[in-house]
């Protein structure tokens, strides 16, 4: 279906929660944005992402050089199939779908981690992704040194990195470990540093996985508070992945439903939730 052009904040309504599910009796607080620019910041133009599957790493390596050994090649899978949509500056868009629907693959192409097999992905703006928090870190360097390294990878100037560093250090709250090699960090400590970096860069496009769990309860509450602050900035475009209808209804005004890599619905968030719960 085509993307809805309606941008006025829709009233929060009580949608059916699916057969046999309890009916919500209280409305969630509405944090949705009301101001959206006409500027397109994300565009998918007939995008297909195909993965080739092999039985072993050896077969995959040979496949890179075009060598297909008998029995090593399993076939191909379209993680995304002919996706086309546009997202404007200031929009808050939820991606809905079951596990394996293609949500993560689409977001990885927006962040530049993956690239389309066919079609074109256009992104205009600095992207910060709360997906793979520890990607891009060098375990031999200290946490502080990794802030500089990641900043350089993002194309930040030395002045911008110098301004960013104390924000990340304060948010991650790692104490003396910030000057220790990251190979000494626990997985939770690495994620805290990654999260602190992601939310400290003043993103223009924020990609959020709502299922993200970082650290203890107090730190998770701190993360959620910071995400909400960023999401309320009218100039920030938010792409939100969640399985919680109440959460996406609270923050997002539009929903895109994916199924086996194919876009099956794109419209106002209440209608997207109803479509998803009715069909999945």
N, C-alpha and C positions, 0 to 999 in steps of 0.2 A: 504494500500500500504506500501511497505517497506521503511525504512528511507534512504534518500539520503546520499551518502558518499562524495559528492562533497563539498569541503570546500573553494575553491578559490572564491574570491569575485566576484560575478556576476555583470555585468553592470546594471545600473538602466535603466529600459525600461518603455515605456509608455504602461501600461496595460489597456485593456478596463475596464471602470468603471461601466459596467452594462447598460442594456438597458434603455435609457432615461436619463442617468446621464451625467453631463457635463464632457468633456474631459480635463484633466489637461494639461496645456500648459508649465509649468515650472517644472524642476526636483527638488526634495527635496535634500538637502545636505546629502551626504552619510557618515554616522558615523559608518558603519559596521566594525566589527573586521575582521582581516585577519589571525590571528594566532590561531590555535585550536590544543590542545593536543590530543593524542590518549587515554588518561585516561578517563574512563567512571565514571562520578560523580553522575548520576541519571539513574536508570534503573527500568522500569515497566515490570514485567513478568506476563502476563495474569492476570492483575489486574481487579477485579470487586468490586465495592462498592455498597452495597445494604442497603437501608433504609426501615424500617418497619413503616408503617403509621397507626395511631390510631385516633379515633374521638375526644379524649380528653386526657388531661395530666394524668388523673386517669387511663385510659385504658393503656397508655404508661407505667406508673409505674408498673401496674400489669403484663404487658408483660415482664418487666425485670425479673420477677420471674417465667416466663413461664405460667402465668395465662391468658387465652384468654376468656374474657367475651363475650357472644353473642352480636353482634352489635357494639362492640368497635373496632374491627380489620378491617381496610380498605384494607390492602394489602401491597405489597412491590414494590419498585421502584429501578431500577439499575441506580444510578447517573453516574457511570462509568461501562462500560461493556467490559471485556476482552481486556484491554489496554496493549499493548506491544510496548515499544520504549526505546532507550538509548540516553543519552545526554552526550557529552564529555566536558571536562574542556575547558573553553574559548568560548564555543558556545553561541550564542544569538538566542534563539528560541521563536517564537511567537505562542501563542495558540489562534486560531481563532474559532469562533462559536457564534451562537445566544445565547440569555439569556436562561439558562436551559440546555445548551449543555453538561455541565459537567466540564467546565474549572476550576471553583473554587474548586470543589471537588478534582480534580487531584492535584491542587496546595496545598490544605490542607493536602493531604497525603504526599507530598514532605516536607512540613514544620513540619509534625508530629502532626498536630492538629486532623487529622482523620487517621484511619487505614483501610486497605483493608479487605473486607469480604472474598475474595478469591485472590490467587496470592501473589506476593511479591513485595514490593517497597524497593529499595536499594538507599541510599543517602550517598555520601562521601564528607563531607565538612561542614563548618559552614554556616547555612542558615539564611538569613535575609529577612523577608517578609513585604512588604508594602501592606498589605491586611487589617488585623484587628488590627489597630494601638494601640488601648487601651487595648487589651487582655493582661492579666498578671499583671496589675497594681492593687495595693491595695488602695482603695479610702481613707482609714484612714491614710495612710502614706503621707508624703510630696513628692513633685516631686523628690527632691534630693534622698530621701530614696528609692523611687521606682526605680531609676536608679540602685542602689545597689542590690535591690531585683531581678530585672529582669536580671541583670548580673549574679547573683548567679544561677538563674533558667537556664540560658544558659550554666553554667559551667565555667564561667570566674573566674580567680584567683583574689585575692584582689588587686594585682598590676595592672592587666588589667582593673579592675573596676575603680581604682584610676586614671588611664590614660584616661579612657573613659569619666568619669564624666564631666570634663570641656568642652569637645567637645560637649556633649549633651546639657549642660547648655547654651553654646554660641549659638548653632544652634537653639534651641527651642525659645530662646529670650523671656523668660517669666518674666524677671525682678525679683522683690521680691516674686512673686508667687511661685518660684521654691522651697521655704522653707515653703510653706503653704500646708495643707492637700489637696489631689487631689479631695476631695468631694466639694471643693470650686471652682474648675475649670469649665469653660464652656466646651462644647463638642469640640470646636475648640482648646482650650488650651490643652486638653488631647491629641488630635490628633497631635498637634505640638510636644509635648514631646515624643509621640510614634514614630513619624517620625524621630526626632532627634536621638533617641536611635537606630532605625533601620539602619540609614545611617552612624552612628558613629562607628559601630562594625567591620568595615573592613570585610564584608562578602565574603565568597568564592562562595556562590550561592545566587544570588539576585532575589527575586520574586517580580515583579512590576505589580500593577494594574494601567494602564495608566489613567483610569477614576478617580483616586484618586484626591480629592480636599481638600486641607488643608489651612485654614486661608485666609488671604487677598491676593490680587494679587501679592504684593511684596514678600510675603512669598512663594506663589506657584512658582514664578519664581526662587526663591532661591532653592526650592525643586527640580525643573526640572534640574537646573544647576548641583546640587549635584548628581542626578541620572545619568546624562550623564557622569560625571567624573568617577563614579564607573563602568559604562557600558564599558568605554573605556579601563579599565584594562584588559589586555589579559588573566590574570589568573582567572578572575571572570566569572562564568557562569551565564547568565541572562535568566530568564524565564519571558516572557512579555505577558500580557493580554491586548488586545486593540481592539476597533472596528474601529480604524482609519488606513486605508491602507497606507497612506503616512507616518505615524509614525512608523509602524512596518517595512516598507520598508527602512526607514532611518537607523534603528538600527539593524535589524535582518537579518540573512542570511538563516534561515530555518523556515518553518511554519508547524504546526500540526493543522489540522482542525477536530473539534469534532462535532458530531451531535447526540443528545439524548444519550450521554454517550459513543458513539462508535467512534473510530478513523476512519475517512473516507479519509484522505489525510495526507501525510507526505513527504515533499520535499522542494526544493528551494523556497525561500520566494515569488519570483515573480509568480511562478506556484501555490503556495498555495493561494495567494491573488486572482489570476484569477479563481481558482477552487471555492473559497468561494463566490466571487461576481457573478459568473455564476450560482451557484446552490442555493444561499440563498439571 
